[in-house]
Amino acid sequence: MKITPILLIVAFAVGCLAGCSGKDKPVMYHVDYSGDKGGFSNAEDEYAAGTQVELYYDMIATDTDYTFFIDGEYAKMDYSEDKGYIMRFTMPEHDVVIHVESRNSMEYVPQFKPDLMILKYEERSVAIDGPEDSLVITVRSYDQETVRMTVRRTDEGVKSEQVYIVPADVVQECYNYVYEYEFSNWEELEDCDSLEGAYAGFTYAQNPYMMYDYDDPSYIPYTTVSTGHFPPDGQKQLNDVRKTLMGYAKDEYKAN
């Protein structure tokens, strides 16, 4: 059978369409809006990788501040009177999670002043022969979410220092011990020396939240509890504070 040029052209065109129909189809990835899809006026469930996504969040309440996150990372937003908050990102080659946090802007939030001491734990051992060993852990304000924890050691005369930027949760965890063990009452106890010459002490700001409002740090009231006024289980209680603080001395929090 003789095949005409026209039939060859048609066959080639049909074959090309059949072979290429799925070749350039973009890969779509899902967006999880964490239950807030309705807050975005133009939200889609899926976008192709590489798409320049622009979303408008217009479900805005009065006296409310909003914070946006993409895959757990803070997302900087623009704002428009007619569109609301504008989120822009390039769709990656994986699914994406968008999360929106809101808080009442009329609630008082303490303004953190940087580098004010909040907590300090220290211990010293008295050596008969040789240098004194010591451990000093200082926690100072850093920002709204984290604190700066410095761990200084002296071990057989060798000094070391490591700085960590750790979650501010460590402050609340230590203050839980302040209240549970009633550290404020230790000063009323009789003098003692249950550690046989060694020393352990814990200093804390009396109000860890209002302290950030002080213009002059010298007015911040602190309380120190130590082995000089010790309840029977005081060593264990101070050790709980030590273990909590050192639990945050992890490589992932190292600042240098």
Backbone torsions as a table, in degrees:
resi	resn	phi	psi	omega
1	MET	NA	135.2	-179.6
2	LYS	-85.6	125.9	179.9
3	ILE	-97.9	121.6	-178.0
4	THR	-80.5	155.8	176.8
5	PRO	-57.1	-33.1	-179.1
6	ILE	-65.0	-44.0	179.2
7	LEU	-63.2	-36.7	178.4
8	LEU	-64.4	-41.1	179.6
9	ILE	-64.5	-44.1	179.4
10	VAL	-62.9	-43.6	-179.0
11	ALA	-63.6	-39.8	179.0
12	PHE	-64.5	-42.3	-179.5
13	ALA	-64.5	-43.6	179.3
14	VAL	-64.2	-43.3	179.8
15	GLY	-64.1	-39.0	179.3
16	CYS	-65.1	-43.2	178.9
17	LEU	-63.6	-40.1	-179.4
18	ALA	-68.9	-39.4	-177.5
19	GLY	-77.3	-26.2	-175.4
20	CYS	-102.0	-2.1	-172.9
21	SER	-60.7	-34.2	-178.9
22	GLY	-109.8	-0.3	-173.6
23	LYS	-66.5	-43.1	-175.7
24	ASP	-101.0	13.0	179.0
25	LYS	-67.4	123.3	-175.9
26	PRO	-68.4	149.0	175.7
27	VAL	-82.2	126.9	-176.8
28	MET	-99.2	141.8	177.7
29	TYR	-124.9	150.1	-171.3
30	HIS	-88.3	147.0	173.3
31	VAL	-113.5	122.4	175.8
32	ASP	-99.4	116.9	-176.3
33	TYR	-92.0	10.0	177.2
34	SER	53.5	39.6	177.7
35	GLY	84.0	-0.2	-176.9
36	ASP	-110.2	22.1	-178.9
37	LYS	-58.7	-36.1	-178.6
38	GLY	-63.7	-19.5	179.1
39	GLY	-76.6	-18.1	178.8
40	PHE	-97.6	122.2	-173.9
41	SER	-71.7	-20.4	-175.9
42	ASN	-128.5	29.4	-174.7
43	ALA	-71.0	138.2	171.7
44	GLU	-115.9	155.4	-179.4
45	ASP	-77.7	-29.2	-175.4
46	GLU	-138.2	149.9	173.9
47	TYR	-140.6	150.2	177.1
48	ALA	-75.9	145.8	176.7
49	ALA	-57.6	135.1	-178.5
50	GLY	92.7	-9.9	178.9
51	THR	-66.7	135.0	174.1
52	GLN	-82.7	97.6	-174.1
53	VAL	-84.2	135.3	174.7
54	GLU	-132.5	114.9	-176.5
55	LEU	-115.2	146.4	-178.9
56	TYR	-116.8	119.0	177.9
57	TYR	-102.2	109.9	-174.4
58	ASP	-121.2	7.9	176.3
59	MET	-87.2	74.9	-170.1
60	ILE	-109.0	124.6	179.0
61	ALA	-93.9	158.4	177.7
62	THR	-72.3	152.5	177.6
63	ASP	52.7	39.7	-178.3
64	THR	-133.7	132.7	174.2
65	ASP	-102.2	143.3	-177.5
66	TYR	-121.1	143.0	174.6
67	THR	-129.2	135.3	-174.1
68	PHE	-117.5	145.0	-179.4
69	PHE	-134.7	141.8	173.2
70	ILE	-119.5	117.1	-177.0
71	ASP	52.5	40.3	176.2
72	GLY	82.4	-5.0	-179.7
73	GLU	-101.2	139.6	179.1
74	TYR	-57.3	133.7	-179.7
75	ALA	-111.9	120.5	177.6
76	LYS	-74.3	133.0	-174.0
77	MET	-117.1	147.9	167.0
78	ASP	-96.7	169.1	-179.3
79	TYR	-137.6	139.4	177.8
80	SER	-134.0	139.8	-179.2
81	GLU	-61.1	-35.3	-176.4
82	ASP	-92.4	-22.4	-177.6
83	LYS	-109.1	-17.0	-176.5
84	GLY	86.2	-148.2	177.7
85	TYR	-74.1	137.7	-177.1
86	ILE	-114.6	120.2	178.2
87	MET	-106.1	128.3	179.1
88	ARG	-126.2	133.6	174.7
89	PHE	-161.7	160.0	175.4
90	THR	-93.5	125.8	-177.4
91	MET	-64.9	121.6	179.6
92	PRO	-80.4	-180.0	178.8
93	GLU	-88.6	49.2	174.5
94	HIS	-165.7	167.2	177.2
95	ASP	-66.2	155.5	-175.5
96	VAL	-126.8	141.9	175.2
97	VAL	-113.9	124.4	176.1
98	ILE	-108.3	132.5	-178.3
99	HIS	-130.3	137.1	-179.4
100	VAL	-119.7	126.7	174.3
101	GLU	-111.3	144.5	178.5
102	SER	-136.0	151.2	175.9
103	ARG	-148.2	153.7	179.0
104	ASN	-69.2	115.6	-177.5
105	SER	-71.6	-10.3	178.8
106	MET	-85.2	-11.7	177.8
107	GLU	-75.0	144.0	179.1
108	TYR	-76.8	128.6	175.1
109	VAL	-121.4	120.6	-179.3
110	PRO	-58.1	138.6	176.9
111	GLN	-89.7	117.5	-176.3
112	PHE	-72.9	128.4	169.9
113	LYS	-96.7	131.0	-172.5
114	PRO	-71.2	150.6	169.5
115	ASP	63.2	39.4	170.7
116	LEU	-103.8	136.0	-178.7
117	MET	-70.4	133.4	176.6
118	ILE	-108.4	-48.1	-175.9
119	LEU	-137.7	151.1	170.8
120	LYS	-149.3	126.1	174.2
121	TYR	-113.5	136.4	178.0
122	GLU	-145.4	148.1	176.1
123	GLU	-145.4	146.5	179.8
124	ARG	-138.3	140.6	174.6
125	SER	-113.8	137.6	-178.0
126	VAL	-94.0	116.5	179.8
127	ALA	-96.5	134.4	177.8
128	ILE	-66.8	-47.4	176.8
129	ASP	-122.0	124.5	178.3
130	GLY	106.6	176.5	-175.8
131	PRO	-73.2	161.8	178.9
132	GLU	-80.3	135.8	173.5
133	ASP	-90.2	146.0	-179.0
134	SER	-152.3	159.1	174.3
135	LEU	-141.1	125.9	177.4
136	VAL	-129.3	122.7	178.7
137	ILE	-116.8	118.2	-178.7
138	THR	-117.3	132.3	177.8
139	VAL	-114.8	123.2	-178.2
140	ARG	-125.8	154.9	179.7
141	SER	-63.9	148.3	-178.9
142	TYR	-135.2	-62.9	172.5
143	ASP	-151.3	-167.6	-174.2
144	GLN	-67.5	-25.6	-173.0
145	GLU	-109.2	-19.9	-174.0
146	THR	-134.6	163.7	174.8
147	VAL	-128.6	161.4	-178.8
148	ARG	-102.2	116.5	-177.8
149	MET	-111.6	122.7	179.1
150	THR	-111.5	128.2	179.5
151	VAL	-113.2	115.6	178.2
152	ARG	-114.1	132.4	-179.3
153	ARG	-127.2	149.4	165.8
154	THR	-128.4	115.7	-176.5
155	ASP	-126.1	107.0	-177.0
156	GLU	53.9	42.8	176.3
157	GLY	86.5	-9.6	-179.6
158	VAL	-93.2	121.9	-177.9
159	LYS	-97.6	144.5	176.5
160	SER	-144.8	156.7	179.5
161	GLU	-146.1	136.9	176.9
162	GLN	-139.3	133.9	179.4
163	VAL	-106.5	137.7	178.1
164	TYR	-127.1	142.3	169.6
165	ILE	-105.5	106.5	-169.3
166	VAL	-118.0	159.6	177.2
167	PRO	-57.7	142.2	-179.1
168	ALA	-65.2	-8.5	177.4
169	ASP	-56.9	-28.1	-178.3
170	VAL	-60.2	-31.9	179.8
171	VAL	-64.7	-48.7	-179.4
172	GLN	-63.8	-37.7	179.7
173	GLU	-62.2	-40.7	179.1
174	CYS	-70.4	-37.3	178.8
175	TYR	-70.5	-23.3	172.7
176	ASN	-60.0	-37.4	176.2
177	TYR	-70.2	-36.9	178.6
178	VAL	-55.2	-44.5	-177.9
179	TYR	-79.5	-42.0	-177.4
180	GLU	-64.6	-41.9	-176.5
181	TYR	-94.2	2.4	176.4
182	GLU	52.2	52.7	-179.9
183	PHE	-57.0	-29.6	-177.4
184	SER	-64.1	-17.0	-179.6
185	ASN	-94.4	-4.2	-174.9
186	TRP	-65.3	-32.1	-178.0
187	GLU	-63.0	-21.6	-179.5
188	GLU	-82.0	-8.3	-178.8
189	LEU	-78.8	160.8	178.6
190	GLU	-69.8	151.6	176.4
191	ASP	-61.2	142.7	177.7
192	CYS	-153.8	169.6	179.1
193	ASP	-144.6	65.1	-171.8
194	SER	-74.0	-12.8	-179.3
195	LEU	-98.9	11.6	173.1
196	GLU	54.0	57.3	175.5
197	GLY	95.0	-23.9	175.8
198	ALA	-76.4	162.2	-177.0
199	TYR	-131.5	139.6	170.3
200	ALA	-138.9	136.5	-178.9
201	GLY	-149.8	156.1	-179.0
202	PHE	-138.0	123.6	179.5
203	THR	-113.6	134.8	-178.9
204	TYR	-142.8	146.7	174.4
205	ALA	-66.7	135.3	-175.4
206	GLN	-64.0	-31.2	175.0
207	ASN	-131.1	102.0	-173.4
208	PRO	-70.7	-11.9	-177.5
209	TYR	-101.5	-49.3	-179.5
210	MET	-69.3	-19.0	-178.2
211	MET	-58.7	-26.2	-177.2
212	TYR	-73.5	-8.9	179.4
213	ASP	-91.3	-5.5	-178.3
214	TYR	-74.1	126.9	176.2
215	ASP	-75.4	-32.8	-179.9
216	ASP	-113.4	109.6	-177.1
217	PRO	-57.9	-21.9	-178.6
218	SER	-66.4	-14.9	179.8
219	TYR	-90.5	-2.9	-178.6
220	ILE	-71.5	121.8	-179.8
221	PRO	-82.6	132.6	179.0
222	TYR	-120.3	155.9	172.1
223	THR	-124.3	137.7	176.8
224	THR	-119.6	128.8	172.6
225	VAL	-115.1	145.7	-175.2
226	SER	-157.2	-177.8	179.9
227	THR	-69.3	-8.1	177.5
228	GLY	-72.0	-24.7	176.6
229	HIS	-135.7	96.1	-164.9
230	PHE	-121.0	127.5	167.7
231	PRO	-76.2	168.8	-177.0
232	PRO	-54.3	-38.0	-179.2
233	ASP	-104.4	23.6	-176.4
234	GLY	-62.4	-36.4	-179.4
235	GLN	-63.0	-41.0	179.1
236	LYS	-66.2	-38.0	-178.1
237	GLN	-68.1	-43.2	176.2
238	LEU	-66.0	-34.4	178.8
239	ASN	-66.6	-30.5	175.6
240	ASP	-62.6	-40.5	176.7
241	VAL	-63.4	-45.7	-179.3
242	ARG	-59.2	-46.5	-178.2
243	LYS	-64.2	-37.8	178.7
244	THR	-64.0	-47.1	179.6
245	LEU	-62.5	-47.8	-177.5
246	MET	-68.8	-19.5	175.7
247	GLY	-64.5	-19.0	178.1
248	TYR	-96.2	-1.2	179.2
249	ALA	-82.4	69.6	-176.1
250	LYS	-111.2	155.9	178.8
251	ASP	-57.7	-36.4	-176.2
252	GLU	-66.3	-18.4	-179.4
253	TYR	-102.8	1.4	-177.4
254	LYS	-62.4	135.6	179.7
255	ALA	-95.9	-16.3	179.5
256	ASN	-150.2	NA	NA
